[in-house]
Amino acid sequence: GSKQSEGINLDGNDEDDEDEDEAQLLKLQVETESVTFLSDMPSTACIALVTVTRSSSYGTFQSQPLSKEEMECNLHERWAQSAPKVNLSGSWTLIADDVFKKEYDLYLSDPGFNRIIRSVACSLISRTKEITKQSDNGRELYIKSINKKGTWERVLTSSGFPDFETESDKTDYSQHKKTKIKTAESEEVTAEAWWEECHGTRHRSWLRGGKKGDYESLRYLEDCGGNMTILVCESIFHPCGDVTKKRARVKWRFQRDA
C-alpha cells in the first residue's frame, strides 16, 4: 500500500539522502497551499451595487446554497461556497508537454532540488492523475493525486461568506476555518481554503506551517472549446525566512478523462 502524505522535501542537495528525496518527491504532484498576494486584493471582475445581508438566524443553515439575490448583490473577496454552476469534480490526467516539463524543472530547482532528482521527476511526471470531488456546495473539495510512487489524499474545507463578512477592508481573515492535514511527506500542516472571483469560480487554498515554507494552490476550470475542459492548478511555494526569496511557481493543467 502507498503512504498518504503531503508536502515536499527541500533538502535535495544532500547526496546521502538522494534516494529518499526521490521517493518523497515523486509521491506528490507538488501541491501548494498558502496565501497569494492576488488573494489579498479585492476582485474587480464582478461589480455589485447593492449589499444583501443574511439574518443572524442563518447560522444553522450554512450548508444551504446562497440565493440568487445573495450571489448577485454581494461583492465578497472570499466565499465559503462555489458559484452555482462551478464543479471541479472529475477524473483528470496531467498534460505533461515539453513546455510544462521545462516549467516543472525550474519549479523544482528554485527550492534547491539537484539535477538528478529533477530529471527523474520530469521523466515520470506524465503519469500523474488527479481525482477530485466537490461537495456541500463547494465547502469541501476532496483531492486524490496519483503517480507511480503512490497516492496522496486530502480534503480542503472552505470558509468565508456567509460564515463571516469578507468585503470590508477591515475584514479579519483569521476567522477562516482551519484544519490539520498531512502533506505528501507526512508533515502536519494547517489548511484553509475559500472561493473567489465572480461569486466563487476559483478555489484557493493554503497549507501553512511547513518546516520549509507555505504552499498555495489556485484551482479553476478552463473551457477550451470542443467539449474540452481543463482543470488548472497554479502552485506556489513560499519559502520561510527572507521575504525576498524567490517563490517557486508552476501551472498544472489536467485534461478530463473520457
N, C-alpha and C positions, 0 to 999 in steps of 0.2 A: 504494500500500500504506500501511497505517496504521502509525504508530510505536508500539512497545510500550514502556511505561514504568510509573512508579508514584509516587504522592505527590500533593502539592497545593501550588501556589504561593500563599503567603500574603501577598505584596506586592501586594494587589489595589487599593490606593488610588492607584497611580501611573497617571495618565491616559495618559501616553505608552506605557505597556506594556499598556494595556487590552485591545487585540485579542489580544495574545499570551497574556494571562492567561485570556481567554475560551476560547481554543483548548485551553490546558493543562487548565483546569478541566473542560471538557466531555469530555475524553478519559477521565476517571475516573468510576467510581462511588465517590465519596470513600471510600477504604478506610483502615482504621486498624488498626495492629498495634502494640501496646505492652502494658504490664502494667496491669491494673486492680487497684484496691485489693481488689476481691472475690476475686481470684485469690491474694491474699496470706493469705487466711483459710482454715482447714480447712473442707471441706464437711461440713455436718451432715445432708445429705439421705440419706446411706447410713451405717448403723452396722455395724461389724464387731466381733465378739468375739474372733476368733482371727486370728493373723497366719501366713500361709504364705509361706515364703521359697524362691525357686528356688535350686538348687545353682549353684555358680560355673561349672559346665560349660555352663550355659545360654547363655553369651555368644555362642556361634556360631550360636544358633538364635533370635535376637531378632526375626526376621520371622514366627515361628510364632505363631498365636493363643494367648492366655493360656488356661489350662484353666479350667473352670467353678469349680473349687475356688479357684484363684488369684483369679479375678474376685470371688468372693463373700466370701473371707476376708481380703482386704487392704483396708484403708482408706487410700487414697492420694489426695493432693491433685492430682497431675498424672500422667497416663498417656501412654505413647507410642502406645498403640493405642486405638481406639474400642471402645465396648461392642459385643458381637457383633451385635446387631440394628440398629445405627445405621449409616446410609449416607447421606451428604449428596449423593451423585451425582445429577445430573439437569440438565434444561434449564429455566430459570426466567425469568419476566417480572416486573418490578417492579410492585407495587401502588402506583401513584402517585396516591392520592386527595388531596383538599384538606387533610386532616389531616397527611399526610406532607409535602406541599409547604410547609406552614407551618413544620413542624419542620426541614425541609431548609434553608429560608431562614434560620432562626435559626442553624442549624449553620454556615452559610457566613458569617454576619455576625459570629460570635464571633471567628474568626481575622482579620477585617478586610476581607473582600471587599465591594466597594461595591455599591450598589443595582442598577446596570445589569448587572453580571456575575451577581448573584443572580437577577435577573429572567429573563435569558436561560437560565441553568442550570435554573431551575424550569420553564420552558416546554418544555424538551427532555428533562427527566429521565424522563418517562413512557416514553421509547423504550429505556430501559436493560434489558438482558437479562444473564443470567449462566449460564454453563455450568460445572458442577462435576463432578469425577471423583475419587472416593476410592479409594485402592489400598493394597496391602500392609497390610491390616487397619487402615487408618486412619493409617498412618505418613506417607503422602503425600496431600496434597489439592491437586489441580490446579484452578485457577480462571481462567476467561476472562470478563472483563467486556466488554460490547459496548454502545456507544451510537452516536449519529450521527457523532461525531468519530473513531471508531476502536475499537480493542480494546486490552485490557491483560491479558496472560497472566503467570501466576506459579505456582510450586509451593511449597507450605509443607510443611516436613518436621517432624514431631512427634517429641518425645523425652520421657523421664520414666520411670516404672516400666514395664518391668523393666530399663531401661538403668541406672538408679540408684535407690536408695531415696528416697522422697519423703514419707513420713508423719511423720518426726520434725520437731520444731520447730527443729532444728538443721540441716536439710537445706540443702546448698549448691546453690542453683538455678543457679549459674553453669555447672553441668555440662550444661545443656540444649545440644543441638546447634544450632550457629549456621551460617546460610548467607547468602551475599551475593545479593541480588536487586535489580532495578531498580524504582523507583517509577513511577507513571504519568507522571512528569515526567523520567524517565531519571536520577533521583538514586539513587546506590547506597546501600543501607542494609543493616543486619544483621537477618535474620529468625530468629525462633524460635517454636515452637508446641508445644502439648500439648492433651490431652483432660482434661476434668474433669467433676465431677458424676455421681454414681451409676455408677462404673466406666467413665466416658468417654462421656457423652451430648452434651457440648458442647465445641466446638473453639475454643480461644482462641489468638490469635497476636499477635505484636508485630512492628513494623518500627521499629528503633531507629537513631538516628544521623542523622536528617534535620536539615537546617540550621535548620528552624523548630521542630522537636519530634519526638515519637514518636507512632506510630499504633498503635491497638489494635483488634482485632476479636473478637467472640464470635459464633460461628455455631452454630445448632441448629435442629432441626425442630419444628414446632408442628402438632399434629393438630387440625384444625378440624372434624372430623366430615364425614360425607357423602363420603368418599373424597377430601377436600381436604387437602392437605399444604402447609404454608407453610415456606419457608426464611427464617429470621430472621438478620439480621446487625446486631449492635449495634456501632456505630462510635464511637470516642472519640479525639479529638486532644489530646495532652498537649503544650502549648507549652513551649519551652525557657525557662530562666531562673527567674523568680519562681514558686515553687510555689503561690502564692496566686492565680495567674491562672486564670480560668475555663476549664474543659475543654469543648470543643465536642463535643456528642453528637447522634447521630441513629440511629434504628432503621429499617433497610431490611427490607421484607417482600416476598418473592418468591413468586408462585404457580407451581406446577409446570405446564409446558406439556403440552398433551394429546398 
